[in-house]
């Protein structure tokens, strides 16, 4: 019963964060909301796994965590440099 209440609470939080991702005034608000949706999905996977007695859903959650982090870093790099192919070195070098 407690897992069901927690799942409903996470679904409500996911609904609000999806609304913020669609409505967000800036790109960075939308990125933060998308990252929060990923976190909520991981919580939902973990709760569903424990509710059904299948904790192997945590493995899926861990995989999704890694994809979420890599995706967020890629989007931030794109916004910073305008390209994912940027090597990270500065454009101006003084000699």
Secondary structure by P-SEA (a helix, b strand, c coil): caaaaaaaaaaaaaaaaaaaaaccccaaaaaaaaaaaaaaaaaaaaaaaaaaccccaaaaaaaaaaaaaaaaaaaaaaaaccccccccccccccc
